[in-house]
Amino acid sequence: MKHDYHVVFTTIEDGWIMATAPELPGAVTQGRTMDEARANIKEAIELLLESYRDNAAKDAPGNAIWEVLSIDVPAS
């Protein structure tokens, strides 16, 4: 499944680039270059979503029904 996330890149001290995904609080990282920051935020988002899913699976009751729901969100 593919989903697009908005990412904000900000130059911080010593020329590092901070990357955040405002739609996913906690998805924050940095890199020395845009390419590194982009790769790092992609990994941070993947790991955060994996963690959310794992925690949800642990907390769900045994009779829970799981399904994938696709939602189109207009780009801004």
PDB file of N, CA, C and O in Angstrom:
ATOM      1  N   MET A   1       0.846  -1.170   0.000  1.00  0.00           N
ATOM      2  CA  MET A   1       0.000   0.000   0.000  1.00  0.00           C
ATOM      3  C   MET A   1       0.894   1.237   0.000  1.00  0.00           C
ATOM      4  O   MET A   1       1.906   1.286   0.700  1.00  0.00           O
ATOM      5  N   LYS A   2       0.518   2.204  -0.772  1.00  0.00           N
ATOM      6  CA  LYS A   2       1.293   3.440  -0.880  1.00  0.00           C
ATOM      7  C   LYS A   2       0.489   4.586  -0.296  1.00  0.00           C
ATOM      8  O   LYS A   2      -0.720   4.686  -0.510  1.00  0.00           O
ATOM      9  N   HIS A   3       1.167   5.442   0.438  1.00  0.00           N
ATOM     10  CA  HIS A   3       0.540   6.652   0.970  1.00  0.00           C
ATOM     11  C   HIS A   3       1.551   7.780   0.886  1.00  0.00           C
ATOM     12  O   HIS A   3       2.736   7.580   1.153  1.00  0.00           O
ATOM     13  N   ASP A   4       1.093   8.948   0.520  1.00  0.00           N
ATOM     14  CA  ASP A   4       1.976  10.110   0.429  1.00  0.00           C
ATOM     15  C   ASP A   4       1.911  10.910   1.725  1.00  0.00           C
ATOM     16  O   ASP A   4       0.834  11.106   2.289  1.00  0.00           O
ATOM     17  N   TYR A   5       3.060  11.368   2.190  1.00  0.00           N
ATOM     18  CA  TYR A   5       3.144  12.201   3.382  1.00  0.00           C
ATOM     19  C   TYR A   5       3.832  13.503   3.032  1.00  0.00           C
ATOM     20  O   TYR A   5       4.760  13.534   2.224  1.00  0.00           O
ATOM     21  N   HIS A   6       3.369  14.572   3.647  1.00  0.00           N
ATOM     22  CA  HIS A   6       4.056  15.854   3.504  1.00  0.00           C
ATOM     23  C   HIS A   6       5.285  15.820   4.413  1.00  0.00           C
ATOM     24  O   HIS A   6       5.209  15.347   5.546  1.00  0.00           O
ATOM     25  N   VAL A   7       6.400  16.314   3.923  1.00  0.00           N
ATOM     26  CA  VAL A   7       7.630  16.374   4.709  1.00  0.00           C
ATOM     27  C   VAL A   7       8.157  17.798   4.657  1.00  0.00           C
ATOM     28  O   VAL A   7       8.180  18.429   3.600  1.00  0.00           O
ATOM     29  N   VAL A   8       8.582  18.297   5.819  1.00  0.00           N
ATOM     30  CA  VAL A   8       9.129  19.645   5.922  1.00  0.00           C
ATOM     31  C   VAL A   8      10.620  19.528   6.217  1.00  0.00           C
ATOM     32  O   VAL A   8      11.027  18.857   7.166  1.00  0.00           O
ATOM     33  N   PHE A   9      11.425  20.187   5.394  1.00  0.00           N
ATOM     34  CA  PHE A   9      12.879  20.200   5.571  1.00  0.00           C
ATOM     35  C   PHE A   9      13.292  21.589   6.035  1.00  0.00           C
ATOM     36  O   PHE A   9      12.908  22.588   5.427  1.00  0.00           O
ATOM     37  N   THR A  10      14.068  21.657   7.102  1.00  0.00           N
ATOM     38  CA  THR A  10      14.516  22.922   7.668  1.00  0.00           C
ATOM     39  C   THR A  10      16.008  22.848   7.942  1.00  0.00           C
ATOM     40  O   THR A  10      16.485  21.893   8.555  1.00  0.00           O
ATOM     41  N   THR A  11      16.744  23.856   7.488  1.00  0.00           N
ATOM     42  CA  THR A  11      18.177  23.901   7.798  1.00  0.00           C
ATOM     43  C   THR A  11      18.338  24.328   9.250  1.00  0.00           C
ATOM     44  O   THR A  11      17.773  25.331   9.685  1.00  0.00           O
ATOM     45  N   ILE A  12      19.122  23.544   9.992  1.00  0.00           N
ATOM     46  CA  ILE A  12      19.353  23.839  11.404  1.00  0.00           C
ATOM     47  C   ILE A  12      20.840  24.088  11.621  1.00  0.00           C
ATOM     48  O   ILE A  12      21.588  24.257  10.658  1.00  0.00           O
ATOM     49  N   GLU A  13      21.266  24.111  12.860  1.00  0.00           N
ATOM     50  CA  GLU A  13      22.644  24.468  13.174  1.00  0.00           C
ATOM     51  C   GLU A  13      23.669  23.595  12.455  1.00  0.00           C
ATOM     52  O   GLU A  13      23.441  22.416  12.184  1.00  0.00           O
ATOM     53  N   ASP A  14      24.782  24.207  12.164  1.00  0.00           N
ATOM     54  CA  ASP A  14      25.912  23.554  11.485  1.00  0.00           C
ATOM     55  C   ASP A  14      25.557  23.019  10.099  1.00  0.00           C
ATOM     56  O   ASP A  14      26.245  22.139   9.581  1.00  0.00           O
ATOM     57  N   GLY A  15      24.478  23.548   9.490  1.00  0.00           N
ATOM     58  CA  GLY A  15      24.127  23.168   8.130  1.00  0.00           C
ATOM     59  C   GLY A  15      23.361  21.864   8.003  1.00  0.00           C
ATOM     60  O   GLY A  15      23.034  21.457   6.888  1.00  0.00           O
ATOM     61  N   TRP A  16      23.065  21.196   9.109  1.00  0.00           N
ATOM     62  CA  TRP A  16      22.280  19.968   9.061  1.00  0.00           C
ATOM     63  C   TRP A  16      20.865  20.300   8.588  1.00  0.00           C
ATOM     64  O   TRP A  16      20.405  21.433   8.733  1.00  0.00           O
ATOM     65  N   ILE A  17      20.186  19.313   8.025  1.00  0.00           N
ATOM     66  CA  ILE A  17      18.815  19.493   7.550  1.00  0.00           C
ATOM     67  C   ILE A  17      17.901  18.601   8.381  1.00  0.00           C
ATOM     68  O   ILE A  17      18.049  17.379   8.401  1.00  0.00           O
ATOM     69  N   MET A  18      16.948  19.239   9.069  1.00  0.00           N
ATOM     70  CA  MET A  18      15.975  18.502   9.860  1.00  0.00           C
ATOM     71  C   MET A  18      14.774  18.190   8.972  1.00  0.00           C
ATOM     72  O   MET A  18      14.332  19.033   8.191  1.00  0.00           O
ATOM     73  N   ALA A  19      14.256  16.982   9.098  1.00  0.00           N
ATOM     74  CA  ALA A  19      13.088  16.554   8.329  1.00  0.00           C
ATOM     75  C   ALA A  19      12.005  16.098   9.291  1.00  0.00           C
ATOM     76  O   ALA A  19      12.266  15.320  10.210  1.00  0.00           O
ATOM     77  N   THR A  20      10.784  16.587   9.075  1.00  0.00           N
ATOM     78  CA  THR A  20       9.650  16.177   9.890  1.00  0.00           C
ATOM     79  C   THR A  20       8.470  15.851   8.980  1.00  0.00           C
ATOM     80  O   THR A  20       8.354  16.381   7.875  1.00  0.00           O
ATOM     81  N   ALA A  21       7.608  14.979   9.462  1.00  0.00           N
ATOM     82  CA  ALA A  21       6.357  14.665   8.776  1.00  0.00           C
ATOM     83  C   ALA A  21       5.240  15.128   9.707  1.00  0.00           C
ATOM     84  O   ALA A  21       4.872  14.405  10.633  1.00  0.00           O
ATOM     85  N   PRO A  22       4.694  16.327   9.474  1.00  0.00           N
ATOM     86  CA  PRO A  22       3.704  16.899  10.385  1.00  0.00           C
ATOM     87  C   PRO A  22       2.487  16.007  10.636  1.00  0.00           C
ATOM     88  O   PRO A  22       1.874  16.088  11.701  1.00  0.00           O
ATOM     89  N   GLU A  23       2.136  15.167   9.679  1.00  0.00           N
ATOM     90  CA  GLU A  23       0.981  14.277   9.840  1.00  0.00           C
ATOM     91  C   GLU A  23       1.266  13.124  10.795  1.00  0.00           C
ATOM     92  O   GLU A  23       0.347  12.443  11.248  1.00  0.00           O
ATOM     93  N   LEU A  24       2.548  12.910  11.098  1.00  0.00           N
ATOM     94  CA  LEU A  24       2.950  11.809  11.971  1.00  0.00           C
ATOM     95  C   LEU A  24       3.849  12.340  13.083  1.00  0.00           C
ATOM     96  O   LEU A  24       5.072  12.281  12.961  1.00  0.00           O
ATOM     97  N   PRO A  25       3.269  12.854  14.157  1.00  0.00           N
ATOM     98  CA  PRO A  25       4.109  13.331  15.249  1.00  0.00           C
ATOM     99  C   PRO A  25       5.084  12.241  15.687  1.00  0.00           C
ATOM    100  O   PRO A  25       4.691  11.088  15.866  1.00  0.00           O
ATOM    101  N   GLY A  26       6.308  12.593  15.854  1.00  0.00           N
ATOM    102  CA  GLY A  26       7.339  11.626  16.204  1.00  0.00           C
ATOM    103  C   GLY A  26       8.218  11.261  15.025  1.00  0.00           C
ATOM    104  O   GLY A  26       9.302  10.708  15.211  1.00  0.00           O
ATOM    105  N   ALA A  27       7.769  11.562  13.814  1.00  0.00           N
ATOM    106  CA  ALA A  27       8.585  11.300  12.626  1.00  0.00           C
ATOM    107  C   ALA A  27       9.480  12.514  12.403  1.00  0.00           C
ATOM    108  O   ALA A  27       9.132  13.442  11.673  1.00  0.00           O
ATOM    109  N   VAL A  28      10.634  12.482  13.047  1.00  0.00           N
ATOM    110  CA  VAL A  28      11.593  13.581  12.996  1.00  0.00           C
ATOM    111  C   VAL A  28      12.985  12.982  12.870  1.00  0.00           C
ATOM    112  O   VAL A  28      13.322  12.019  13.559  1.00  0.00           O
ATOM    113  N   THR A  29      13.787  13.555  11.989  1.00  0.00           N
ATOM    114  CA  THR A  29      15.158  13.086  11.820  1.00  0.00           C
ATOM    115  C   THR A  29      15.973  14.210  11.203  1.00  0.00           C
ATOM    116  O   THR A  29      15.487  15.332  11.063  1.00  0.00           O
ATOM    117  N   GLN A  30      17.203  13.913  10.837  1.00  0.00           N
ATOM    118  CA  GLN A  30      18.051  14.915  10.205  1.00  0.00           C
ATOM    119  C   GLN A  30      19.072  14.240   9.302  1.00  0.00           C
ATOM    120  O   GLN A  30      19.234  13.020   9.326  1.00  0.00           O
ATOM    121  N   GLY A  31      19.745  15.039   8.518  1.00  0.00           N
ATOM    122  CA  GLY A  31      20.803  14.543   7.650  1.00  0.00           C
ATOM    123  C   GLY A  31      21.734  15.672   7.289  1.00  0.00           C
ATOM    124  O   GLY A  31      21.375  16.844   7.403  1.00  0.00           O
ATOM    125  N   ARG A  32      22.921  15.326   6.857  1.00  0.00           N
ATOM    126  CA  ARG A  32      23.902  16.346   6.444  1.00  0.00           C
ATOM    127  C   ARG A  32      23.534  16.950   5.091  1.00  0.00           C
ATOM    128  O   ARG A  32      23.886  18.093   4.800  1.00  0.00           O
ATOM    129  N   THR A  33      22.816  16.170   4.256  1.00  0.00           N
ATOM    130  CA  THR A  33      22.400  16.631   2.929  1.00  0.00           C
ATOM    131  C   THR A  33      20.901  16.376   2.771  1.00  0.00           C
ATOM    132  O   THR A  33      20.300  15.657   3.569  1.00  0.00           O
ATOM    133  N   MET A  34      20.304  16.967   1.740  1.00  0.00           N
ATOM    134  CA  MET A  34      18.886  16.710   1.456  1.00  0.00           C
ATOM    135  C   MET A  34      18.639  15.236   1.172  1.00  0.00           C
ATOM    136  O   MET A  34      17.649  14.665   1.630  1.00  0.00           O
ATOM    137  N   ASP A  35      19.543  14.620   0.414  1.00  0.00           N
ATOM    138  CA  ASP A  35      19.371  13.199   0.097  1.00  0.00           C
ATOM    139  C   ASP A  35      19.394  12.352   1.363  1.00  0.00           C
ATOM    140  O   ASP A  35      18.582  11.439   1.518  1.00  0.00           O
ATOM    141  N   GLU A  36      20.319  12.652   2.267  1.00  0.00           N
ATOM    142  CA  GLU A  36      20.412  11.895   3.516  1.00  0.00           C
ATOM    143  C   GLU A  36      19.181  12.158   4.391  1.00  0.00           C
ATOM    144  O   GLU A  36      18.622  11.224   4.967  1.00  0.00           O
ATOM    145  N   ALA A  37      18.757  13.418   4.493  1.00  0.00           N
ATOM    146  CA  ALA A  37      17.576  13.750   5.285  1.00  0.00           C
ATOM    147  C   ALA A  37      16.339  13.070   4.704  1.00  0.00           C
ATOM    148  O   ALA A  37      15.499  12.567   5.451  1.00  0.00           O
ATOM    149  N   ARG A  38      16.220  13.050   3.381  1.00  0.00           N
ATOM    150  CA  ARG A  38      15.080  12.412   2.711  1.00  0.00           C
ATOM    151  C   ARG A  38      15.069  10.903   2.992  1.00  0.00           C
ATOM    152  O   ARG A  38      14.020  10.339   3.304  1.00  0.00           O
ATOM    153  N   ALA A  39      16.211  10.263   2.884  1.00  0.00           N
ATOM    154  CA  ALA A  39      16.298   8.823   3.155  1.00  0.00           C
ATOM    155  C   ALA A  39      15.984   8.535   4.626  1.00  0.00           C
ATOM    156  O   ALA A  39      15.304   7.557   4.941  1.00  0.00           O
ATOM    157  N   ASN A  40      16.479   9.386   5.518  1.00  0.00           N
ATOM    158  CA  ASN A  40      16.267   9.172   6.947  1.00  0.00           C
ATOM    159  C   ASN A  40      14.800   9.364   7.346  1.00  0.00           C
ATOM    160  O   ASN A  40      14.289   8.618   8.181  1.00  0.00           O
ATOM    161  N   ILE A  41      14.120  10.352   6.760  1.00  0.00           N
ATOM    162  CA  ILE A  41      12.713  10.557   7.126  1.00  0.00           C
ATOM    163  C   ILE A  41      11.852   9.434   6.555  1.00  0.00           C
ATOM    164  O   ILE A  41      10.864   9.037   7.173  1.00  0.00           O
ATOM    165  N   LYS A  42      12.215   8.925   5.391  1.00  0.00           N
ATOM    166  CA  LYS A  42      11.482   7.776   4.834  1.00  0.00           C
ATOM    167  C   LYS A  42      11.588   6.588   5.785  1.00  0.00           C
ATOM    168  O   LYS A  42      10.591   5.926   6.077  1.00  0.00           O
ATOM    169  N   GLU A  43      12.792   6.324   6.263  1.00  0.00           N
ATOM    170  CA  GLU A  43      12.995   5.221   7.200  1.00  0.00           C
ATOM    171  C   GLU A  43      12.256   5.492   8.517  1.00  0.00           C
ATOM    172  O   GLU A  43      11.646   4.582   9.078  1.00  0.00           O
ATOM    173  N   ALA A  44      12.305   6.725   9.011  1.00  0.00           N
ATOM    174  CA  ALA A  44      11.624   7.064  10.264  1.00  0.00           C
ATOM    175  C   ALA A  44      10.119   6.840  10.147  1.00  0.00           C
ATOM    176  O   ALA A  44       9.495   6.317  11.070  1.00  0.00           O
ATOM    177  N   ILE A  45       9.535   7.235   9.016  1.00  0.00           N
ATOM    178  CA  ILE A  45       8.098   7.038   8.802  1.00  0.00           C
ATOM    179  C   ILE A  45       7.771   5.544   8.756  1.00  0.00           C
ATOM    180  O   ILE A  45       6.808   5.098   9.380  1.00  0.00           O
ATOM    181  N   GLU A  46       8.564   4.780   8.025  1.00  0.00           N
ATOM    182  CA  GLU A  46       8.334   3.339   7.922  1.00  0.00           C
ATOM    183  C   GLU A  46       8.390   2.678   9.295  1.00  0.00           C
ATOM    184  O   GLU A  46       7.529   1.865   9.631  1.00  0.00           O
ATOM    185  N   LEU A  47       9.407   3.026  10.091  1.00  0.00           N
ATOM    186  CA  LEU A  47       9.564   2.418  11.415  1.00  0.00           C
ATOM    187  C   LEU A  47       8.449   2.847  12.369  1.00  0.00           C
ATOM    188  O   LEU A  47       7.966   2.041  13.164  1.00  0.00           O
ATOM    189  N   LEU A  48       8.041   4.109  12.290  1.00  0.00           N
ATOM    190  CA  LEU A  48       6.971   4.602  13.150  1.00  0.00           C
ATOM    191  C   LEU A  48       5.653   3.893  12.835  1.00  0.00           C
ATOM    192  O   LEU A  48       4.945   3.469  13.748  1.00  0.00           O
ATOM    193  N   LEU A  49       5.323   3.763  11.553  1.00  0.00           N
ATOM    194  CA  LEU A  49       4.088   3.083  11.165  1.00  0.00           C
ATOM    195  C   LEU A  49       4.119   1.602  11.552  1.00  0.00           C
ATOM    196  O   LEU A  49       3.113   1.048  11.995  1.00  0.00           O
ATOM    197  N   GLU A  50       5.273   0.975  11.381  1.00  0.00           N
ATOM    198  CA  GLU A  50       5.418  -0.431  11.783  1.00  0.00           C
ATOM    199  C   GLU A  50       5.187  -0.575  13.288  1.00  0.00           C
ATOM    200  O   GLU A  50       4.524  -1.511  13.735  1.00  0.00           O
ATOM    201  N   SER A  51       5.736   0.351  14.058  1.00  0.00           N
ATOM    202  CA  SER A  51       5.557   0.329  15.510  1.00  0.00           C
ATOM    203  C   SER A  51       4.089   0.525  15.886  1.00  0.00           C
ATOM    204  O   SER A  51       3.571  -0.170  16.761  1.00  0.00           O
ATOM    205  N   TYR A  52       3.413   1.482  15.217  1.00  0.00           N
ATOM    206  CA  TYR A  52       1.986   1.705  15.474  1.00  0.00           C
ATOM    207  C   TYR A  52       1.186   0.429  15.205  1.00  0.00           C
ATOM    208  O   TYR A  52       0.335   0.045  16.008  1.00  0.00           O
ATOM    209  N   ARG A  53       1.461  -0.229  14.070  1.00  0.00           N
ATOM    210  CA  ARG A  53       0.727  -1.445  13.715  1.00  0.00           C
ATOM    211  C   ARG A  53       0.982  -2.565  14.722  1.00  0.00           C
ATOM    212  O   ARG A  53       0.055  -3.260  15.136  1.00  0.00           O
ATOM    213  N   ASP A  54       2.256  -2.732  15.112  1.00  0.00           N
ATOM    214  CA  ASP A  54       2.592  -3.776  16.083  1.00  0.00           C
ATOM    215  C   ASP A  54       1.885  -3.540  17.413  1.00  0.00           C
ATOM    216  O   ASP A  54       1.346  -4.473  18.008  1.00  0.00           O
ATOM    217  N   ASN A  55       1.889  -2.296  17.877  1.00  0.00           N
ATOM    218  CA  ASN A  55       1.226  -1.984  19.142  1.00  0.00           C
ATOM    219  C   ASN A  55      -0.283  -2.170  19.041  1.00  0.00           C
ATOM    220  O   ASN A  55      -0.913  -2.660  19.978  1.00  0.00           O
ATOM    221  N   ALA A  56      -0.862  -1.782  17.911  1.00  0.00           N
ATOM    222  CA  ALA A  56      -2.301  -1.962  17.722  1.00  0.00           C
ATOM    223  C   ALA A  56      -2.661  -3.445  17.728  1.00  0.00           C
ATOM    224  O   ALA A  56      -3.681  -3.835  18.296  1.00  0.00           O
ATOM    225  N   ALA A  57      -1.835  -4.265  17.104  1.00  0.00           N
ATOM    226  CA  ALA A  57      -2.095  -5.704  17.053  1.00  0.00           C
ATOM    227  C   ALA A  57      -2.024  -6.317  18.454  1.00  0.00           C
ATOM    228  O   ALA A  57      -2.812  -7.201  18.790  1.00  0.00           O
ATOM    229  N   LYS A  58      -1.087  -5.849  19.260  1.00  0.00           N
ATOM    230  CA  LYS A  58      -0.952  -6.371  20.630  1.00  0.00           C
ATOM    231  C   LYS A  58      -2.136  -5.968  21.499  1.00  0.00           C
ATOM    232  O   LYS A  58      -2.555  -6.727  22.373  1.00  0.00           O
ATOM    233  N   ASP A  59      -2.679  -4.764  21.260  1.00  0.00           N
ATOM    234  CA  ASP A  59      -3.751  -4.237  22.095  1.00  0.00           C
ATOM    235  C   ASP A  59      -5.148  -4.649  21.623  1.00  0.00           C
ATOM    236  O   ASP A  59      -6.117  -4.502  22.368  1.00  0.00           O
ATOM    237  N   ALA A  60      -5.257  -5.154  20.417  1.00  0.00           N
ATOM    238  CA  ALA A  60      -6.576  -5.491  19.862  1.00  0.00           C
ATOM    239  C   ALA A  60      -7.118  -6.765  20.516  1.00  0.00           C
ATOM    240  O   ALA A  60      -6.363  -7.698  20.788  1.00  0.00           O
ATOM    241  N   PRO A  61      -8.405  -6.796  20.759  1.00  0.00           N
ATOM    242  CA  PRO A  61      -8.997  -8.025  21.297  1.00  0.00           C
ATOM    243  C   PRO A  61      -8.905  -9.157  20.268  1.00  0.00           C
ATOM    244  O   PRO A  61      -8.801  -8.906  19.068  1.00  0.00           O
ATOM    245  N   GLY A  62      -8.942 -10.367  20.736  1.00  0.00           N
ATOM    246  CA  GLY A  62      -8.794 -11.531  19.868  1.00  0.00           C
ATOM    247  C   GLY A  62      -9.853 -11.646  18.792  1.00  0.00           C
ATOM    248  O   GLY A  62      -9.607 -12.259  17.753  1.00  0.00           O
ATOM    249  N   ASN A  63     -11.033 -11.069  19.014  1.00  0.00           N
ATOM    250  CA  ASN A  63     -12.102 -11.169  18.027  1.00  0.00           C
ATOM    251  C   ASN A  63     -12.163  -9.952  17.100  1.00  0.00           C
ATOM    252  O   ASN A  63     -13.142  -9.776  16.374  1.00  0.00           O
ATOM    253  N   ALA A  64     -11.140  -9.126  17.121  1.00  0.00           N
ATOM    254  CA  ALA A  64     -11.119  -7.926  16.275  1.00  0.00           C
ATOM    255  C   ALA A  64     -11.024  -8.318  14.807  1.00  0.00           C
ATOM    256  O   ALA A  64     -10.375  -9.302  14.452  1.00  0.00           O
ATOM    257  N   ILE A  65     -11.677  -7.536  13.965  1.00  0.00           N
ATOM    258  CA  ILE A  65     -11.631  -7.753  12.518  1.00  0.00           C
ATOM    259  C   ILE A  65     -10.720  -6.687  11.926  1.00  0.00           C
ATOM    260  O   ILE A  65     -10.930  -5.495  12.150  1.00  0.00           O
ATOM    261  N   TRP A  66      -9.723  -7.105  11.182  1.00  0.00           N
ATOM    262  CA  TRP A  66      -8.758  -6.188  10.569  1.00  0.00           C
ATOM    263  C   TRP A  66      -9.021  -6.104   9.079  1.00  0.00           C
ATOM    264  O   TRP A  66      -9.298  -7.115   8.434  1.00  0.00           O
ATOM    265  N   GLU A  67      -8.935  -4.910   8.534  1.00  0.00           N
ATOM    266  CA  GLU A  67      -9.027  -4.731   7.084  1.00  0.00           C
ATOM    267  C   GLU A  67      -8.237  -3.487   6.698  1.00  0.00           C
ATOM    268  O   GLU A  67      -7.916  -2.649   7.541  1.00  0.00           O
ATOM    269  N   VAL A  68      -7.936  -3.386   5.421  1.00  0.00           N
ATOM    270  CA  VAL A  68      -7.228  -2.221   4.890  1.00  0.00           C
ATOM    271  C   VAL A  68      -8.265  -1.315   4.255  1.00  0.00           C
ATOM    272  O   VAL A  68      -9.085  -1.769   3.457  1.00  0.00           O
ATOM    273  N   LEU A  69      -8.234  -0.045   4.602  1.00  0.00           N
ATOM    274  CA  LEU A  69      -9.151   0.945   4.072  1.00  0.00           C
ATOM    275  C   LEU A  69      -8.351   1.985   3.305  1.00  0.00           C
ATOM    276  O   LEU A  69      -7.439   2.592   3.865  1.00  0.00           O
ATOM    277  N   SER A  70      -8.667   2.198   2.059  1.00  0.00           N
ATOM    278  CA  SER A  70      -7.985   3.184   1.232  1.00  0.00           C
ATOM    279  C   SER A  70      -8.785   4.480   1.224  1.00  0.00           C
ATOM    280  O   SER A  70      -9.991   4.475   0.981  1.00  0.00           O
ATOM    281  N   ILE A  71      -8.109   5.580   1.489  1.00  0.00           N
ATOM    282  CA  ILE A  71      -8.735   6.894   1.538  1.00  0.00           C
ATOM    283  C   ILE A  71      -7.960   7.830   0.650  1.00  0.00           C
ATOM    284  O   ILE A  71      -6.739   7.930   0.765  1.00  0.00           O
ATOM    285  N   ASP A  72      -8.655   8.523  -0.242  1.00  0.00           N
ATOM    286  CA  ASP A  72      -8.020   9.546  -1.071  1.00  0.00           C
ATOM    287  C   ASP A  72      -8.069  10.868  -0.318  1.00  0.00           C
ATOM    288  O   ASP A  72      -9.142  11.362   0.030  1.00  0.00           O
ATOM    289  N   VAL A  73      -6.892  11.431  -0.074  1.00  0.00           N
ATOM    290  CA  VAL A  73      -6.793  12.715   0.611  1.00  0.00           C
ATOM    291  C   VAL A  73      -6.333  13.745  -0.410  1.00  0.00           C
ATOM    292  O   VAL A  73      -5.295  13.562  -1.047  1.00  0.00           O
ATOM    293  N   PRO A  74      -7.094  14.831  -0.575  1.00  0.00           N
ATOM    294  CA  PRO A  74      -6.695  15.828  -1.561  1.00  0.00           C
ATOM    295  C   PRO A  74      -5.333  16.424  -1.214  1.00  0.00           C
ATOM    296  O   PRO A  74      -5.051  16.706  -0.050  1.00  0.00           O
ATOM    297  N   ALA A  75      -4.495  16.614  -2.223  1.00  0.00           N
ATOM    298  CA  ALA A  75      -3.197  17.257  -2.022  1.00  0.00           C
ATOM    299  C   ALA A  75      -3.415  18.734  -1.798  1.00  0.00           C
ATOM    300  O   ALA A  75      -4.303  19.342  -2.396  1.00  0.00           O
ATOM    301  N   SER A  76      -2.606  19.304  -0.938  1.00  0.00           N
ATOM    302  CA  SER A  76      -2.755  20.739  -0.697  1.00  0.00           C
ATOM    303  C   SER A  76      -1.589  21.498  -1.291  1.00  0.00           C
ATOM    304  O   SER A  76      -1.535  22.724  -1.190  1.00  0.00           O
TER     305      SER A  76
END
